[in-house]
Amino acid sequence: MDTSQHNLKGLFEQLGLPSSEQDTTRFLDEHSPLDPAVKLVEAAFWNPGQRSFLIEALAEDSDWTELVEHLDAVLRR
């Protein structure tokens, strides 16, 4: 059973990234804006495991889909 928090902090934890507010802000600052021609899952900063998680979340319309889409939007600002 998935007991993860389904918020941005929880998504970062699922991706194996530091998840404090300061860490997420730093990540977003470092990787924004994402080129509009690049799909989120194809961004160079993901490792293979992170990329697989994102692809699966989007393909299966999982509990994480909305947050992955939110992350995509935030990275493009």
PDB file of N, CA, C and O in Angstrom:
ATOM      1  N   MET A   1       0.847  -1.173   0.000  1.00  0.00           N
ATOM      2  CA  MET A   1       0.000   0.000   0.000  1.00  0.00           C
ATOM      3  C   MET A   1       0.893   1.237   0.000  1.00  0.00           C
ATOM      4  O   MET A   1       1.841   1.331   0.779  1.00  0.00           O
ATOM      5  N   ASP A   2       0.579   2.180  -0.881  1.00  0.00           N
ATOM      6  CA  ASP A   2       1.333   3.426  -0.978  1.00  0.00           C
ATOM      7  C   ASP A   2       0.827   4.390   0.083  1.00  0.00           C
ATOM      8  O   ASP A   2      -0.317   4.842   0.031  1.00  0.00           O
ATOM      9  N   THR A   3       1.685   4.699   1.043  1.00  0.00           N
ATOM     10  CA  THR A   3       1.298   5.629   2.110  1.00  0.00           C
ATOM     11  C   THR A   3       2.026   6.960   1.962  1.00  0.00           C
ATOM     12  O   THR A   3       2.053   7.765   2.892  1.00  0.00           O
ATOM     13  N   SER A   4       2.618   7.191   0.786  1.00  0.00           N
ATOM     14  CA  SER A   4       3.347   8.430   0.538  1.00  0.00           C
ATOM     15  C   SER A   4       2.403   9.618   0.516  1.00  0.00           C
ATOM     16  O   SER A   4       1.235   9.508   0.143  1.00  0.00           O
ATOM     17  N   GLN A   5       2.942  10.757   0.927  1.00  0.00           N
ATOM     18  CA  GLN A   5       2.174  11.995   0.830  1.00  0.00           C
ATOM     19  C   GLN A   5       2.151  12.407  -0.636  1.00  0.00           C
ATOM     20  O   GLN A   5       3.195  12.459  -1.286  1.00  0.00           O
ATOM     21  N   HIS A   6       0.972  12.698  -1.151  1.00  0.00           N
ATOM     22  CA  HIS A   6       0.856  13.097  -2.540  1.00  0.00           C
ATOM     23  C   HIS A   6       0.841  14.619  -2.620  1.00  0.00           C
ATOM     24  O   HIS A   6      -0.190  15.252  -2.849  1.00  0.00           O
ATOM     25  N   ASN A   7       2.031  15.172  -2.419  1.00  0.00           N
ATOM     26  CA  ASN A   7       2.271  16.599  -2.556  1.00  0.00           C
ATOM     27  C   ASN A   7       3.660  16.734  -3.164  1.00  0.00           C
ATOM     28  O   ASN A   7       4.326  15.729  -3.413  1.00  0.00           O
ATOM     29  N   LEU A   8       4.103  17.958  -3.403  1.00  0.00           N
ATOM     30  CA  LEU A   8       5.391  18.150  -4.057  1.00  0.00           C
ATOM     31  C   LEU A   8       6.533  17.558  -3.232  1.00  0.00           C
ATOM     32  O   LEU A   8       7.463  16.977  -3.791  1.00  0.00           O
ATOM     33  N   LYS A   9       6.470  17.701  -1.928  1.00  0.00           N
ATOM     34  CA  LYS A   9       7.483  17.109  -1.045  1.00  0.00           C
ATOM     35  C   LYS A   9       7.509  15.589  -1.232  1.00  0.00           C
ATOM     36  O   LYS A   9       8.579  14.992  -1.353  1.00  0.00           O
ATOM     37  N   GLY A  10       6.336  14.977  -1.255  1.00  0.00           N
ATOM     38  CA  GLY A  10       6.244  13.533  -1.449  1.00  0.00           C
ATOM     39  C   GLY A  10       6.747  13.100  -2.818  1.00  0.00           C
ATOM     40  O   GLY A  10       7.384  12.054  -2.945  1.00  0.00           O
ATOM     41  N   LEU A  11       6.464  13.900  -3.845  1.00  0.00           N
ATOM     42  CA  LEU A  11       6.953  13.580  -5.188  1.00  0.00           C
ATOM     43  C   LEU A  11       8.478  13.611  -5.220  1.00  0.00           C
ATOM     44  O   LEU A  11       9.109  12.722  -5.792  1.00  0.00           O
ATOM     45  N   PHE A  12       9.063  14.629  -4.610  1.00  0.00           N
ATOM     46  CA  PHE A  12      10.520  14.703  -4.560  1.00  0.00           C
ATOM     47  C   PHE A  12      11.091  13.495  -3.812  1.00  0.00           C
ATOM     48  O   PHE A  12      12.124  12.953  -4.206  1.00  0.00           O
ATOM     49  N   GLU A  13      10.429  13.080  -2.749  1.00  0.00           N
ATOM     50  CA  GLU A  13      10.878  11.892  -2.016  1.00  0.00           C
ATOM     51  C   GLU A  13      10.792  10.649  -2.898  1.00  0.00           C
ATOM     52  O   GLU A  13      11.708   9.827  -2.894  1.00  0.00           O
ATOM     53  N   GLN A  14       9.708  10.503  -3.652  1.00  0.00           N
ATOM     54  CA  GLN A  14       9.558   9.365  -4.563  1.00  0.00           C
ATOM     55  C   GLN A  14      10.657   9.355  -5.618  1.00  0.00           C
ATOM     56  O   GLN A  14      11.105   8.293  -6.051  1.00  0.00           O
ATOM     57  N   LEU A  15      11.085  10.541  -6.024  1.00  0.00           N
ATOM     58  CA  LEU A  15      12.139  10.664  -7.026  1.00  0.00           C
ATOM     59  C   LEU A  15      13.537  10.528  -6.426  1.00  0.00           C
ATOM     60  O   LEU A  15      14.534  10.555  -7.147  1.00  0.00           O
ATOM     61  N   GLY A  16      13.602  10.382  -5.103  1.00  0.00           N
ATOM     62  CA  GLY A  16      14.893  10.248  -4.438  1.00  0.00           C
ATOM     63  C   GLY A  16      15.656  11.555  -4.346  1.00  0.00           C
ATOM     64  O   GLY A  16      16.883  11.567  -4.242  1.00  0.00           O
ATOM     65  N   LEU A  17      14.920  12.655  -4.384  1.00  0.00           N
ATOM     66  CA  LEU A  17      15.527  13.983  -4.309  1.00  0.00           C
ATOM     67  C   LEU A  17      15.358  14.562  -2.916  1.00  0.00           C
ATOM     68  O   LEU A  17      14.408  14.214  -2.214  1.00  0.00           O
ATOM     69  N   PRO A  18      16.269  15.443  -2.501  1.00  0.00           N
ATOM     70  CA  PRO A  18      16.065  16.154  -1.241  1.00  0.00           C
ATOM     71  C   PRO A  18      14.720  16.878  -1.306  1.00  0.00           C
ATOM     72  O   PRO A  18      14.376  17.453  -2.339  1.00  0.00           O
ATOM     73  N   SER A  19      13.967  16.855  -0.220  1.00  0.00           N
ATOM     74  CA  SER A  19      12.570  17.296  -0.306  1.00  0.00           C
ATOM     75  C   SER A  19      12.184  18.416   0.645  1.00  0.00           C
ATOM     76  O   SER A  19      10.999  18.714   0.797  1.00  0.00           O
ATOM     77  N   SER A  20      13.160  19.042   1.286  1.00  0.00           N
ATOM     78  CA  SER A  20      12.795  20.183   2.128  1.00  0.00           C
ATOM     79  C   SER A  20      12.328  21.319   1.222  1.00  0.00           C
ATOM     80  O   SER A  20      12.589  21.307   0.019  1.00  0.00           O
ATOM     81  N   GLU A  21      11.648  22.284   1.791  1.00  0.00           N
ATOM     82  CA  GLU A  21      11.179  23.421   1.000  1.00  0.00           C
ATOM     83  C   GLU A  21      12.356  24.122   0.323  1.00  0.00           C
ATOM     84  O   GLU A  21      12.269  24.516  -0.840  1.00  0.00           O
ATOM     85  N   GLN A  22      13.448  24.272   1.056  1.00  0.00           N
ATOM     86  CA  GLN A  22      14.645  24.913   0.504  1.00  0.00           C
ATOM     87  C   GLN A  22      15.219  24.084  -0.651  1.00  0.00           C
ATOM     88  O   GLN A  22      15.632  24.636  -1.671  1.00  0.00           O
ATOM     89  N   ASP A  23      15.244  22.771  -0.488  1.00  0.00           N
ATOM     90  CA  ASP A  23      15.769  21.893  -1.538  1.00  0.00           C
ATOM     91  C   ASP A  23      14.905  21.928  -2.793  1.00  0.00           C
ATOM     92  O   ASP A  23      15.433  21.981  -3.904  1.00  0.00           O
ATOM     93  N   THR A  24      13.597  21.899  -2.633  1.00  0.00           N
ATOM     94  CA  THR A  24      12.725  21.920  -3.810  1.00  0.00           C
ATOM     95  C   THR A  24      12.839  23.259  -4.527  1.00  0.00           C
ATOM     96  O   THR A  24      12.849  23.307  -5.757  1.00  0.00           O
ATOM     97  N   THR A  25      12.926  24.342  -3.767  1.00  0.00           N
ATOM     98  CA  THR A  25      13.098  25.664  -4.376  1.00  0.00           C
ATOM     99  C   THR A  25      14.405  25.715  -5.158  1.00  0.00           C
ATOM    100  O   THR A  25      14.440  26.229  -6.276  1.00  0.00           O
ATOM    101  N   ARG A  26      15.464  25.192  -4.585  1.00  0.00           N
ATOM    102  CA  ARG A  26      16.772  25.167  -5.257  1.00  0.00           C
ATOM    103  C   ARG A  26      16.686  24.353  -6.551  1.00  0.00           C
ATOM    104  O   ARG A  26      17.184  24.785  -7.590  1.00  0.00           O
ATOM    105  N   PHE A  27      16.056  23.179  -6.487  1.00  0.00           N
ATOM    106  CA  PHE A  27      15.919  22.332  -7.671  1.00  0.00           C
ATOM    107  C   PHE A  27      15.167  23.079  -8.773  1.00  0.00           C
ATOM    108  O   PHE A  27      15.597  23.093  -9.926  1.00  0.00           O
ATOM    109  N   LEU A  28      14.054  23.692  -8.415  1.00  0.00           N
ATOM    110  CA  LEU A  28      13.248  24.414  -9.402  1.00  0.00           C
ATOM    111  C   LEU A  28      14.025  25.588  -9.984  1.00  0.00           C
ATOM    112  O   LEU A  28      13.960  25.837 -11.188  1.00  0.00           O
ATOM    113  N   ASP A  29      14.752  26.307  -9.147  1.00  0.00           N
ATOM    114  CA  ASP A  29      15.561  27.433  -9.625  1.00  0.00           C
ATOM    115  C   ASP A  29      16.664  26.967 -10.577  1.00  0.00           C
ATOM    116  O   ASP A  29      16.939  27.618 -11.585  1.00  0.00           O
ATOM    117  N   GLU A  30      17.291  25.843 -10.252  1.00  0.00           N
ATOM    118  CA  GLU A  30      18.398  25.333 -11.063  1.00  0.00           C
ATOM    119  C   GLU A  30      17.941  24.790 -12.416  1.00  0.00           C
ATOM    120  O   GLU A  30      18.696  24.838 -13.387  1.00  0.00           O
ATOM    121  N   HIS A  31      16.719  24.277 -12.490  1.00  0.00           N
ATOM    122  CA  HIS A  31      16.273  23.590 -13.704  1.00  0.00           C
ATOM    123  C   HIS A  31      15.191  24.336 -14.481  1.00  0.00           C
ATOM    124  O   HIS A  31      14.647  23.804 -15.448  1.00  0.00           O
ATOM    125  N   SER A  32      14.882  25.539 -14.075  1.00  0.00           N
ATOM    126  CA  SER A  32      13.868  26.343 -14.764  1.00  0.00           C
ATOM    127  C   SER A  32      14.549  27.469 -15.527  1.00  0.00           C
ATOM    128  O   SER A  32      15.616  27.927 -15.118  1.00  0.00           O
ATOM    129  N   PRO A  33      13.972  27.913 -16.599  1.00  0.00           N
ATOM    130  CA  PRO A  33      12.808  27.307 -17.250  1.00  0.00           C
ATOM    131  C   PRO A  33      13.227  26.145 -18.148  1.00  0.00           C
ATOM    132  O   PRO A  33      14.269  26.188 -18.802  1.00  0.00           O
ATOM    133  N   LEU A  34      12.409  25.130 -18.163  1.00  0.00           N
ATOM    134  CA  LEU A  34      12.636  23.976 -19.024  1.00  0.00           C
ATOM    135  C   LEU A  34      12.239  24.357 -20.446  1.00  0.00           C
ATOM    136  O   LEU A  34      11.166  24.917 -20.671  1.00  0.00           O
ATOM    137  N   ASP A  35      13.098  24.056 -21.387  1.00  0.00           N
ATOM    138  CA  ASP A  35      12.851  24.367 -22.795  1.00  0.00           C
ATOM    139  C   ASP A  35      11.501  23.785 -23.219  1.00  0.00           C
ATOM    140  O   ASP A  35      11.242  22.604 -22.988  1.00  0.00           O
ATOM    141  N   PRO A  36      10.646  24.591 -23.829  1.00  0.00           N
ATOM    142  CA  PRO A  36       9.325  24.101 -24.249  1.00  0.00           C
ATOM    143  C   PRO A  36       9.391  22.917 -25.218  1.00  0.00           C
ATOM    144  O   PRO A  36       8.438  22.145 -25.317  1.00  0.00           O
ATOM    145  N   ALA A  37      10.500  22.772 -25.925  1.00  0.00           N
ATOM    146  CA  ALA A  37      10.641  21.672 -26.884  1.00  0.00           C
ATOM    147  C   ALA A  37      11.012  20.352 -26.211  1.00  0.00           C
ATOM    148  O   ALA A  37      10.978  19.300 -26.849  1.00  0.00           O
ATOM    149  N   VAL A  38      11.363  20.402 -24.932  1.00  0.00           N
ATOM    150  CA  VAL A  38      11.798  19.208 -24.206  1.00  0.00           C
ATOM    151  C   VAL A  38      10.656  18.680 -23.339  1.00  0.00           C
ATOM    152  O   VAL A  38      10.102  19.413 -22.519  1.00  0.00           O
ATOM    153  N   LYS A  39      10.312  17.416 -23.522  1.00  0.00           N
ATOM    154  CA  LYS A  39       9.316  16.792 -22.646  1.00  0.00           C
ATOM    155  C   LYS A  39       9.916  16.637 -21.257  1.00  0.00           C
ATOM    156  O   LYS A  39      11.118  16.410 -21.117  1.00  0.00           O
ATOM    157  N   LEU A  40       9.089  16.757 -20.244  1.00  0.00           N
ATOM    158  CA  LEU A  40       9.571  16.632 -18.870  1.00  0.00           C
ATOM    159  C   LEU A  40      10.387  15.359 -18.686  1.00  0.00           C
ATOM    160  O   LEU A  40      11.470  15.395 -18.100  1.00  0.00           O
ATOM    161  N   VAL A  41       9.881  14.246 -19.177  1.00  0.00           N
ATOM    162  CA  VAL A  41      10.559  12.962 -18.961  1.00  0.00           C
ATOM    163  C   VAL A  41      11.867  12.847 -19.735  1.00  0.00           C
ATOM    164  O   VAL A  41      12.665  11.949 -19.466  1.00  0.00           O
ATOM    165  N   GLU A  42      12.097  13.743 -20.690  1.00  0.00           N
ATOM    166  CA  GLU A  42      13.326  13.718 -21.481  1.00  0.00           C
ATOM    167  C   GLU A  42      14.363  14.719 -20.984  1.00  0.00           C
ATOM    168  O   GLU A  42      15.447  14.819 -21.559  1.00  0.00           O
ATOM    169  N   ALA A  43      14.048  15.451 -19.936  1.00  0.00           N
ATOM    170  CA  ALA A  43      14.992  16.433 -19.405  1.00  0.00           C
ATOM    171  C   ALA A  43      16.274  15.729 -18.970  1.00  0.00           C
ATOM    172  O   ALA A  43      16.238  14.633 -18.412  1.00  0.00           O
ATOM    173  N   ALA A  44      17.394  16.373 -19.233  1.00  0.00           N
ATOM    174  CA  ALA A  44      18.707  15.768 -18.993  1.00  0.00           C
ATOM    175  C   ALA A  44      19.030  15.556 -17.519  1.00  0.00           C
ATOM    176  O   ALA A  44      19.934  14.786 -17.193  1.00  0.00           O
ATOM    177  N   PHE A  45      18.312  16.219 -16.628  1.00  0.00           N
ATOM    178  CA  PHE A  45      18.664  16.142 -15.206  1.00  0.00           C
ATOM    179  C   PHE A  45      18.083  14.937 -14.479  1.00  0.00           C
ATOM    180  O   PHE A  45      18.391  14.740 -13.304  1.00  0.00           O
ATOM    181  N   TRP A  46      17.252  14.122 -15.133  1.00  0.00           N
ATOM    182  CA  TRP A  46      16.709  12.925 -14.480  1.00  0.00           C
ATOM    183  C   TRP A  46      17.658  11.756 -14.654  1.00  0.00           C
ATOM    184  O   TRP A  46      18.299  11.621 -15.696  1.00  0.00           O
ATOM    185  N   ASN A  47      17.752  10.911 -13.640  1.00  0.00           N
ATOM    186  CA  ASN A  47      18.479   9.654 -13.807  1.00  0.00           C
ATOM    187  C   ASN A  47      17.484   8.616 -14.348  1.00  0.00           C
ATOM    188  O   ASN A  47      16.283   8.887 -14.372  1.00  0.00           O
ATOM    189  N   PRO A  48      17.946   7.450 -14.777  1.00  0.00           N
ATOM    190  CA  PRO A  48      17.031   6.460 -15.370  1.00  0.00           C
ATOM    191  C   PRO A  48      15.867   6.058 -14.464  1.00  0.00           C
ATOM    192  O   PRO A  48      14.748   5.890 -14.948  1.00  0.00           O
ATOM    193  N   GLY A  49      16.104   5.901 -13.175  1.00  0.00           N
ATOM    194  CA  GLY A  49      15.028   5.527 -12.258  1.00  0.00           C
ATOM    195  C   GLY A  49      13.980   6.619 -12.116  1.00  0.00           C
ATOM    196  O   GLY A  49      12.782   6.337 -12.082  1.00  0.00           O
ATOM    197  N   GLN A  50      14.426   7.851 -12.035  1.00  0.00           N
ATOM    198  CA  GLN A  50      13.500   8.981 -11.938  1.00  0.00           C
ATOM    199  C   GLN A  50      12.680   9.093 -13.219  1.00  0.00           C
ATOM    200  O   GLN A  50      11.467   9.302 -13.180  1.00  0.00           O
ATOM    201  N   ARG A  51      13.359   8.951 -14.351  1.00  0.00           N
ATOM    202  CA  ARG A  51      12.678   9.030 -15.644  1.00  0.00           C
ATOM    203  C   ARG A  51      11.609   7.940 -15.743  1.00  0.00           C
ATOM    204  O   ARG A  51      10.493   8.206 -16.189  1.00  0.00           O
ATOM    205  N   SER A  52      11.938   6.735 -15.335  1.00  0.00           N
ATOM    206  CA  SER A  52      10.971   5.627 -15.374  1.00  0.00           C
ATOM    207  C   SER A  52       9.760   5.911 -14.501  1.00  0.00           C
ATOM    208  O   SER A  52       8.625   5.653 -14.902  1.00  0.00           O
ATOM    209  N   PHE A  53      10.001   6.444 -13.305  1.00  0.00           N
ATOM    210  CA  PHE A  53       8.899   6.774 -12.410  1.00  0.00           C
ATOM    211  C   PHE A  53       7.977   7.804 -13.057  1.00  0.00           C
ATOM    212  O   PHE A  53       6.756   7.652 -13.017  1.00  0.00           O
ATOM    213  N   LEU A  54       8.548   8.848 -13.651  1.00  0.00           N
ATOM    214  CA  LEU A  54       7.745   9.900 -14.277  1.00  0.00           C
ATOM    215  C   LEU A  54       6.949   9.359 -15.459  1.00  0.00           C
ATOM    216  O   LEU A  54       5.770   9.678 -15.613  1.00  0.00           O
ATOM    217  N   ILE A  55       7.583   8.549 -16.287  1.00  0.00           N
ATOM    218  CA  ILE A  55       6.896   7.955 -17.439  1.00  0.00           C
ATOM    219  C   ILE A  55       5.730   7.099 -16.966  1.00  0.00           C
ATOM    220  O   ILE A  55       4.626   7.190 -17.501  1.00  0.00           O
ATOM    221  N   GLU A  56       5.979   6.270 -15.964  1.00  0.00           N
ATOM    222  CA  GLU A  56       4.932   5.393 -15.432  1.00  0.00           C
ATOM    223  C   GLU A  56       3.795   6.205 -14.813  1.00  0.00           C
ATOM    224  O   GLU A  56       2.623   5.890 -15.019  1.00  0.00           O
ATOM    225  N   ALA A  57       4.134   7.235 -14.065  1.00  0.00           N
ATOM    226  CA  ALA A  57       3.105   8.064 -13.424  1.00  0.00           C
ATOM    227  C   ALA A  57       2.189   8.693 -14.462  1.00  0.00           C
ATOM    228  O   ALA A  57       0.977   8.763 -14.259  1.00  0.00           O
ATOM    229  N   LEU A  58       2.755   9.148 -15.565  1.00  0.00           N
ATOM    230  CA  LEU A  58       1.951   9.782 -16.609  1.00  0.00           C
ATOM    231  C   LEU A  58       1.187   8.756 -17.438  1.00  0.00           C
ATOM    232  O   LEU A  58       0.031   8.988 -17.792  1.00  0.00           O
ATOM    233  N   ALA A  59       1.808   7.640 -17.747  1.00  0.00           N
ATOM    234  CA  ALA A  59       1.184   6.631 -18.606  1.00  0.00           C
ATOM    235  C   ALA A  59       0.025   5.922 -17.924  1.00  0.00           C
ATOM    236  O   ALA A  59      -0.964   5.572 -18.568  1.00  0.00           O
ATOM    237  N   GLU A  60       0.150   5.714 -16.628  1.00  0.00           N
ATOM    238  CA  GLU A  60      -0.861   4.942 -15.910  1.00  0.00           C
ATOM    239  C   GLU A  60      -1.899   5.810 -15.219  1.00  0.00           C
ATOM    240  O   GLU A  60      -2.767   5.295 -14.514  1.00  0.00           O
ATOM    241  N   ASP A  61      -1.820   7.123 -15.414  1.00  0.00           N
ATOM    242  CA  ASP A  61      -2.734   8.041 -14.739  1.00  0.00           C
ATOM    243  C   ASP A  61      -2.800   7.688 -13.250  1.00  0.00           C
ATOM    244  O   ASP A  61      -3.875   7.497 -12.681  1.00  0.00           O
ATOM    245  N   SER A  62      -1.625   7.611 -12.650  1.00  0.00           N
ATOM    246  CA  SER A  62      -1.500   7.196 -11.252  1.00  0.00           C
ATOM    247  C   SER A  62      -1.857   8.328 -10.295  1.00  0.00           C
ATOM    248  O   SER A  62      -2.207   9.432 -10.711  1.00  0.00           O
ATOM    249  N   ASP A  63      -1.759   8.025  -9.011  1.00  0.00           N
ATOM    250  CA  ASP A  63      -1.998   9.039  -7.983  1.00  0.00           C
ATOM    251  C   ASP A  63      -1.017  10.197  -8.105  1.00  0.00           C
ATOM    252  O   ASP A  63      -1.281  11.291  -7.606  1.00  0.00           O
ATOM    253  N   TRP A  64       0.104   9.966  -8.760  1.00  0.00           N
ATOM    254  CA  TRP A  64       1.151  10.984  -8.885  1.00  0.00           C
ATOM    255  C   TRP A  64       0.991  11.844 -10.130  1.00  0.00           C
ATOM    256  O   TRP A  64       1.675  12.859 -10.256  1.00  0.00           O
ATOM    257  N   THR A  65       0.117  11.475 -11.045  1.00  0.00           N
ATOM    258  CA  THR A  65       0.015  12.158 -12.332  1.00  0.00           C
ATOM    259  C   THR A  65      -0.187  13.658 -12.183  1.00  0.00           C
ATOM    260  O   THR A  65       0.516  14.443 -12.818  1.00  0.00           O
ATOM    261  N   GLU A  66      -1.126  14.058 -11.363  1.00  0.00           N
ATOM    262  CA  GLU A  66      -1.416  15.487 -11.206  1.00  0.00           C
ATOM    263  C   GLU A  66      -0.187  16.250 -10.709  1.00  0.00           C
ATOM    264  O   GLU A  66       0.081  17.362 -11.165  1.00  0.00           O
ATOM    265  N   LEU A  67       0.550  15.660  -9.784  1.00  0.00           N
ATOM    266  CA  LEU A  67       1.745  16.331  -9.264  1.00  0.00           C
ATOM    267  C   LEU A  67       2.876  16.355 -10.288  1.00  0.00           C
ATOM    268  O   LEU A  67       3.625  17.329 -10.349  1.00  0.00           O
ATOM    269  N   VAL A  68       3.012  15.313 -11.084  1.00  0.00           N
ATOM    270  CA  VAL A  68       4.019  15.312 -12.145  1.00  0.00           C
ATOM    271  C   VAL A  68       3.682  16.402 -13.157  1.00  0.00           C
ATOM    272  O   VAL A  68       4.573  17.117 -13.615  1.00  0.00           O
ATOM    273  N   GLU A  69       2.419  16.535 -13.505  1.00  0.00           N
ATOM    274  CA  GLU A  69       1.993  17.593 -14.423  1.00  0.00           C
ATOM    275  C   GLU A  69       2.222  18.973 -13.807  1.00  0.00           C
ATOM    276  O   GLU A  69       2.608  19.910 -14.506  1.00  0.00           O
ATOM    277  N   HIS A  70       1.986  19.097 -12.512  1.00  0.00           N
ATOM    278  CA  HIS A  70       2.247  20.362 -11.812  1.00  0.00           C
ATOM    279  C   HIS A  70       3.741  20.685 -11.847  1.00  0.00           C
ATOM    280  O   HIS A  70       4.123  21.823 -12.121  1.00  0.00           O
ATOM    281  N   LEU A  71       4.578  19.702 -11.576  1.00  0.00           N
ATOM    282  CA  LEU A  71       6.028  19.899 -11.628  1.00  0.00           C
ATOM    283  C   LEU A  71       6.442  20.351 -13.026  1.00  0.00           C
ATOM    284  O   LEU A  71       7.263  21.257 -13.170  1.00  0.00           O
ATOM    285  N   ASP A  72       5.883  19.729 -14.045  1.00  0.00           N
ATOM    286  CA  ASP A  72       6.170  20.110 -15.428  1.00  0.00           C
ATOM    287  C   ASP A  72       5.831  21.585 -15.651  1.00  0.00           C
ATOM    288  O   ASP A  72       6.630  22.329 -16.221  1.00  0.00           O
ATOM    289  N   ALA A  73       4.662  21.999 -15.208  1.00  0.00           N
ATOM    290  CA  ALA A  73       4.234  23.393 -15.387  1.00  0.00           C
ATOM    291  C   ALA A  73       5.143  24.360 -14.635  1.00  0.00           C
ATOM    292  O   ALA A  73       5.513  25.406 -15.170  1.00  0.00           O
ATOM    293  N   VAL A  74       5.502  24.023 -13.412  1.00  0.00           N
ATOM    294  CA  VAL A  74       6.352  24.903 -12.597  1.00  0.00           C
ATOM    295  C   VAL A  74       7.737  25.036 -13.226  1.00  0.00           C
ATOM    296  O   VAL A  74       8.322  26.118 -13.211  1.00  0.00           O
ATOM    297  N   LEU A  75       8.257  23.957 -13.772  1.00  0.00           N
ATOM    298  CA  LEU A  75       9.585  24.009 -14.390  1.00  0.00           C
ATOM    299  C   LEU A  75       9.598  24.836 -15.673  1.00  0.00           C
ATOM    300  O   LEU A  75      10.668  25.229 -16.138  1.00  0.00           O
ATOM    301  N   ARG A  76       8.450  25.102 -16.240  1.00  0.00           N
ATOM    302  CA  ARG A  76       8.386  25.870 -17.490  1.00  0.00           C
ATOM    303  C   ARG A  76       8.142  27.360 -17.262  1.00  0.00           C
ATOM    304  O   ARG A  76       8.095  28.128 -18.223  1.00  0.00           O
ATOM    305  N   ARG A  77       7.987  27.777 -16.019  1.00  0.00           N
ATOM    306  CA  ARG A  77       7.744  29.202 -15.718  1.00  0.00           C
ATOM    307  C   ARG A  77       9.008  30.005 -15.825  1.00  0.00           C
ATOM    308  O   ARG A  77       8.990  31.217 -15.607  1.00  0.00           O
TER     309      ARG A  77
END
